[in-house]
Amino acid sequence: MAYDRIEVPESGSRIEVADEESGELDVPDDPIIPIIHGDGIGVDVGPAAQEVLSAAAEATGREINWMRVYAGESARERYGEDVNLPDETVEAIEEFTVAIKGPLTTPVGAGYRSLNVALRQTLDLYANVRPTYYIDGVPSPMKAPEEMDMVTFRENTEDVYAGIEWEAGTEGVQKAREFVEEMGFGESLHEGDIGIGVKPISEFGTKRLVRRAIDYALEYDRDSVTLVHKGNIMKFTEGAFRDWGLEVAEEEYGDEVITEDTLWEERDGEPPEDAVVVNDRIADNMLQQIQTRTDQYDVLAMPNLNGDYISDACGAQIGGLGIAPGANFGDARILAEPVHGSAPRYAGQDKVNPTAMILSGRIMLEELGWQDAADLIGEAIEAQIATKRVTYDIERQIEEGERIATSEFAEGVVEQIHELA
């Protein structure tokens, strides 16, 4: 495909989809991978992550051919003030299958509620996956942060993030109000100006997310998948999420999966060997459980809004969002993305922690089948933190630390990769 303002690398090969049904990829040793550096601190953490990921690839006998694509501020600079998400950026990610992005800021009046959400929805990246695990040496508010080792699967396309809402005082909200009143819920609405939104949760969206979470648990030898919902109150949306999720567990996996109810009814709580236990928890209780019973949970699957809350709360326990990675998955498509936002007040200051972006790239490498390169990155980051030469967010919380720049931290990780390889 020809692009107008995107330069395709002269060398490198496309990642191909080997099997559409399973999503298996055919990954060359020299893939072309699109990258959006991002807005705000993205101008610092994007290049830093790129440097580290390239070093890990080269240390394991491979080469990443980076392809800059644009969204947010970089798109406006390149395509015009009204262009925040160019069509050819979306087309490039579709063509090359696997990509990575930094955080994006959505300007007022851009035509999008969120550029990050728009990308996920446009590409149908329905699973936002956020592994949360402790890195030795990172300050944490918890007494035993090493107990945190959870992976959240957040549904990416539905729930209140679908953006179906009407502003107070508009013709649309008046029609929505009349409909709600006709359906017998008028007493739930206060008089005067009101905003109204819709919370769609579908069987299709729920089941493909839960399927992905269970498949992950089976592949990576995890013990349980917990469906996190507020179905005790929102019975026909989040309650349906729970019911549909349990249907997947009960009907599609045979002896590989057992529900918590069956576990206690038939086995007195003793799980079969190598089986994944699927249970469910109420969302507000789960926010407590991840602190008080951290080591009892493993893989979590939940609707969009719950996933945003829960994954950030998990990230706080390991030292904050500066080290919390993530990635968005569709069918045979990956867009790695850190959990943190763009923090525009620190843009271009070369001071913030790039670890979250680097570890997001690590997830991407794992999905490419480059486990050796991914492991090397994990070991190198831990080794660099152990030197106490770290960015300000960690330095200010440790004794005898040395504050270094974003770029210096990345250079340090690259040096560690060379020593460990």
N, C-alpha and C positions, 0 to 999 in steps of 0.2 A: 504494500500500500504506500502511496506517495503522500507525504505530509507537507504542509505549507510552511510552518514555522518550527517544526521539530526536526532535529538532525538525527537521522538513524546512523549508528556507528558503522563504519566501513567494514569492520571485522566483527565476528561473532555470529551466533546461530540462534534461531528462534526456538523457544520451548514449545513443543507440540503436545497435543492431547492424545495420548496413546489409546485410551479407552473412555469414551464419552459416558458410559453407564457408571463406571467406578470412579471416574475422575482421575485416573492414573495419568501421570505426566511422563513424557519422554524428554529427559533433560540432558542437553549436551554439556561438555566440559567448558564451553565458552559462551554461555547464554547472554543474550541481550536482555537487560532488565531496566524497565522504565523507573525513574525516580523523580518524585516531587519533593524538593527540599523543604518546602512549607513556608508559612508566614511567621512573623515574630522571631522567636528563637530558632525556628526552622532554618534560618540562614546560617546558624552556627552548628546545630546538631545534625542537620542533613549532610553537609560535607564531612563532618567528623565520623558519622556512621558509615558513609561511603568508603572512607579511607580504611576503617577497621575491617569491614566486610571484604573489601578487595584483598587486604593482607591475608585474611584467613583463607580465602579462595586460593590465592597464589601459594600459600604455605602447604596446601594439600593438592597441588598440581592442577589447579583450574584457573580460569580467568573470567571475571564478570565484566562485560562490556556495558557500561552505563549509558542510559539514554535519558537525557533531561526532558521531562515533560512539565507542564505548567498548570497551576491553578491558584486562585486567590491573587495576591499582589503581583506575583511574577507573571501571571496571565494578563493582568491589566496593563502591565508595562510592555508586554510583548504583542498583545492583540488589540488593546484599546480599553478605555476606562470602563466600558460597560460589559466587558467579557471577564467573567470570574471562573468559568469552567468550560474551556473550549471543547468543541465536539471532538477535535483530533486528539485531545488528551484522553478522553474516554475511549476513542477508537484504538489508540496506541496500547492502552492497558488491555483492551479486549484482544488485540492481535498478538501481543507478546505474553499474555496469560498470567505472568507473575510480576508484581511491582511492589514498590515501597514508597511511602509518603510520610512527610512530617506533618505537624499540626497546621491547620488552616483557620484563618479568621474570616468570618462572614461579615462584610460591610453592610451597614444599614441601607436598605433599598436595593440590595443586590438581586432580588428576585428569588432568593433561597432563604429558608429558615436557617440552614446550616450547610456549608459546602461539604463538610465531612459526611453528613447524613445523605446529601444529594449524591455523592459518589457511590456510597454503599448501595443506595436504592437503585440508581441508574444501572449499575453493574450487577444488581441482584446478589450482592455479597451478604447473604442472609445470616451468617454466623459470625459474630464478633467474639473472638476467642482470646482470653486474657489469662495466661499462666502467671500465678503469683507465688514466688518462692523466695526464700531469704538468701542473701549473699553475705557470707561471713565478713564481718568488719563494718557493715553499714549500721549506723545508729538507728535504734528502733525504740518506740515507746513501750514495747511489750517486754515482759520478763523472759519469754521463751519464743522469740520470733522465728526460730528455726522450725517450729511446729507448723508454720504456715506453708502449705504446699497444695494449693487448690488451683483448678482451672475453671474459669467461668465461661460458659457458652451463653451469649446474650443474643436473642433474636434481634435482627438488625433492620427489618423492613416494616414492622407493624407497630401496634400499641400507640401510645399518644405521640410517638415520633413520626407517625405517618403524616402528621401535619394537617389533619382534617379538622379545622376549627374556624370559627367565625368571630370577628371582632365586635365588641359592644357598639351598638348604635348603627349597625349596618343592616341593609335589607336582608342579607344572608342570615344573620343571627336572628332576625325576626321570624323568618321562615322556619329556621331550626327550632325556635321557641314554640311556634304554633304546632309543629310536628310533635314535639315532646309533650305538649299539653294534650294534643289529640290522643296520644298513646297512654294517657292517664298519669303522667308524672308532673303535672303542672304544680302540685304542691311542693315539689322539690326545688322549685325555682323562686328566688326572691324577686320582689318587684324592682323596677328600675333597670338601669343598664346592667348588662350581663354578657359575658363571653361564654360560648358553648363549643365544646370539642367532642370528637368521637374517638373511641378507643377500639379499633378493630383488632381482633385476635382470631386467626383462622385455624381450622384443622390442618390445612396444607402447610401453613407457615410453622405451626407448632411441631408437627410430626417430622418435618425434615430437619428442624433444629435438634430435637431430642434424639433422632436417629444419629445425627452427626456426633452428639455428645456420647451416646452409648458406643458407637463405633470407636471413638477415641479411647474410651475407657478400656475396651477390649484390646485394642492395639497396643496401648501403653501399660497394660497390666495394672489398671487402677481398680480399686475395690468397689466404689459406689458412684452412682449418679443421683444427685438430689435435685428435684424439681422445686424451684423457689417461686412462690406465688402468693397472692392475696385473695385466694378463692373463697375464704370465709366471708368476705364482704362483696367482692366483684365476682359473683358466682357464675355468670354466663360468659365472662371473658377470661379472667385469670383462673377461675374454677374450671372452665373448659380446657385451658392450657394444661392443668394438672390431669384431667381425665383423659385427654387425647395423648398426653405423654405416657401415661400408664398403659394405655392401649398399645402403644408401640412396644413397650417393654413386655407386655403379656402375650402379644400376638405374633411378633416378628423375629424373636431371637431364640426360642426354644429353651434348652437347658443352659444356655450361656448367660441368661439374665433371669433374676428372680426379684419380685417386688417385696417390699418390706412386710406387707400384710401376709403374703404367702410364707415368707421366711419365719414369721412367728406362729402362724397357724399350723404349719406343717413340719417345721424343723426346730421349733423352740429357740429361734434366734441364731441357729448355727448355719452359716452360709455354706453352700456347696463349694468344693475346691474349684478355683479359677472362674467362678461365676461373679458377675457384676450385680450388686444389689441396687435396685432403683427405689428410692423413697421420695417423700416430699416434705417440705417445711413451709410454714407461713413466713412471709418476707420479713416482717418486723421482728419475729422471733429469731430468724436466721441472722440478722444483724448482731444479735446478742451471742448466738451460738458460735459465730466465727471467732469471737473473742474468748468465750468460756470453754468451748469444746473444739478448739481449732483442729486438733489432730484426728478428729472423728469424721471430717469431711474431705472430699476428694475432688470430684467433678461436679460442677453446679450448672444447671440449665434453667433459663428463666426468660420471661418476656423482657422487652427492651428497657423500660424504665427501671425495673428491679435490677437488671444487669448493670446499669450505669451506677446505681447506688452501691450495690454489693461489691463490685469489682474495685471501686475506689476505696471502700472501707477495708478490703483485703490489702490493697496497696499501702494504706497507712500503716498496717502492722509490720511491713517489711522495710519501712523507712521512707515511704512517700512515692508520689507519682513519677519522680525523676528517674526511678529505676524500674518502673512498671511497664512491661511490654504488652503488645497486642498485635492481632492480625485479623483481617476480615476474609472470610472464605465463602465462595459460591461453588457452584458445580464446575470443577476444573478451572478455578480462578482464585488467585490469592492477591490481596493487597495488605501488606504489613503496615502497621501504624501504631505509634506509641500511644499510651493512655492519656498523657498530659496534653494540655492546651498550648496555645501559641505564646502566651506570656509576653505581649508586645512591649512591655516596659523594659524588658531585658534584651530586646532584639539587637543583634549586631555587637553586643558587648563581650562576646567570647568568654562567658563566665558560667553558663548553666551546665548542668550535668547531661551528657549525651547518652548515658547508659540505657535509658528506656528505648531510644531510637536504635541503638546498637543491638539490644536484645530482641527488639522487634524484627530486625534483620536476621537475627539468629533463628527465630521461628521460621522465617522464610527459607533459610538454608536447610533446616530440618525437613521442610516440606519438599525441597528439591532432592532429598535423599543424601545430602551432604552432612551426615551426622558428625563425621570427623572434624569438619570445619566449624560446625556449630559448637561442638564440645570444646574446641580450641578457644573459641571466643569466650565461653563461660569461664574457663580456667584463667584466661588472660585478664579478664575484668577483675576476678577475685584476687589475682596476684597483684594487679595494679592498685587496688584498694588497700591491700595489705602493706604497700609501701607508704601509705598515708599521704601520698602526693595526689590530692583529690580536688574536685571542684568545691566551691564555697559552701554548698548545701550540706556536704558531709564534713568539711574541714571545721566549720563552726561548732560542730557537736562532738569532736573527738579531741583527745589530748595529743599535743606534739604533732599536729597535722600541718601540712604545707599546702596552702591554697594555690591552685594552678588553673590555667584557662581551659576552656572547652577543648581547644585545639591541642593543647599540651597533654591533656588527659588522653585524647585519642592517640596521640603519638606514643604515649606511655603504653597503652594497650597494644599498639602495633609492635613495640619493642618486646613486650611480654610474649606475643604470638611468635615472634622470631626465636626467642629463647626456648619456648616450649615445643616448637615444631620439630 
